[in-house]
Amino acid sequence: MAQNMMLYWCSGSPPCWRVMIALEEKLLQGYKHKHLSFDKKEHQCAEVKALNPRVQVPTFKHGDLIVNESFAACLYLESVFKSQGTRLIPDDPAEQALVYQRMFETNNLQQKMYDVAFYGYYVPEEERHESALKRNKENLVTELKLWDGYLEKVMGKGSYLAGKNFTMADVVCFPVIAYFPRLHCPKEKCPRLMEYYEMLKDRPSIKASWPLEWLEDPVGQDTLKDL
Ligand SMILES: N[C@@H](CCC(=O)N[C@@H](CS)C(=O)NCC(=O)O)C(=O)O
């Protein structure tokens, strides 16, 4: 079944990583894939251009069906392989609502993290301002408090993002959360999230899809150390 799937991906990309975690959780390990170097702009290759008008990764194909948005690909996999591997979307509407809520909130955390961690990469030198970076940091700290509070509130220690079970909320959000220790964010800024990270980092689906650069260079940059 996985043989007619093709994933174009770059290592360390949260959108790619979440699709890879979903594929692992749904026991679709035999999928075909092509690892592209973001630094060498390999994601702009003809194959990706032909399938994805935004020329981005992930680019994902199942048979003749193309699903490029990472959230869409994850939900699609759950829908097609509902009874295979881990159930990632609960049936109960209230539980489902919380999973969707946390899933789609993830982009807030991702964007605010990028606005600080990759400020120097995304903002041209002549447009950079200390005051803008300071504001971005404040926004990120506020966002982190929110997520830390969610974990505190849901069920206390040992809880996943949407309750006692691992769900699609964890699949989509873990790759973003993993950036905080990776980029040396002080633990005290989000202690519950860091406990959550420790609890999940060795989960087989996550370990199997761990960014290759992070394995080669386990220390990483420290762009979040002054948060
Ligand atoms: N909406 C997309 C975003 C994908 C995305 O931003 N991919 C980045 C890598 S993390 C990319 O391909 N960037 C290249 C570009 O935009 O030129 C998704 O979640 O699937």
PDBQT file of the ligand as one rigid body, heavy atoms in Angstrom, charges set to zero:
ROOT
HETATM    1  N1  LIG A 301       1.874  25.047   4.089  1.00  0.00    +0.000 N 
HETATM    2  C1  LIG A 301       2.935  24.205   3.918  1.00  0.00    +0.000 C 
HETATM    3  C2  LIG A 301       4.210  24.908   4.280  1.00  0.00    +0.000 C 
HETATM    4  C3  LIG A 301       5.360  24.143   3.784  1.00  0.00    +0.000 C 
HETATM    5  C4  LIG A 301       6.650  24.932   3.916  1.00  0.00    +0.000 C 
HETATM    6  O1  LIG A 301       6.674  26.079   4.401  1.00  0.00    +0.000 OA
HETATM    7  N2  LIG A 301       7.718  24.310   3.479  1.00  0.00    +0.000 N 
HETATM    8  C5  LIG A 301       8.997  24.956   3.491  1.00  0.00    +0.000 C 
HETATM    9  C6  LIG A 301      10.026  24.085   4.167  1.00  0.00    +0.000 C 
HETATM   10  S1  LIG A 301       9.722  23.994   5.894  1.00  0.00    +0.000 SA
HETATM   11  C7  LIG A 301       9.433  25.162   2.059  1.00  0.00    +0.000 C 
HETATM   12  O2  LIG A 301       9.297  24.285   1.240  1.00  0.00    +0.000 OA
HETATM   13  N3  LIG A 301       9.953  26.336   1.775  1.00  0.00    +0.000 N 
HETATM   14  C8  LIG A 301      10.478  26.646   0.496  1.00  0.00    +0.000 C 
HETATM   15  C9  LIG A 301       9.860  27.847  -0.077  1.00  0.00    +0.000 C 
HETATM   16  O3  LIG A 301       8.819  28.311   0.395  1.00  0.00    +0.000 OA
HETATM   17  O4  LIG A 301      10.456  28.331  -1.057  1.00  0.00    +0.000 OA
HETATM   18  C10 LIG A 301       2.727  22.931   4.723  1.00  0.00    +0.000 C 
HETATM   19  O5  LIG A 301       2.491  22.997   5.943  1.00  0.00    +0.000 OA
HETATM   20  O6  LIG A 301       2.805  21.890   4.127  1.00  0.00    +0.000 OA
ENDROOT
TORSDOF 0
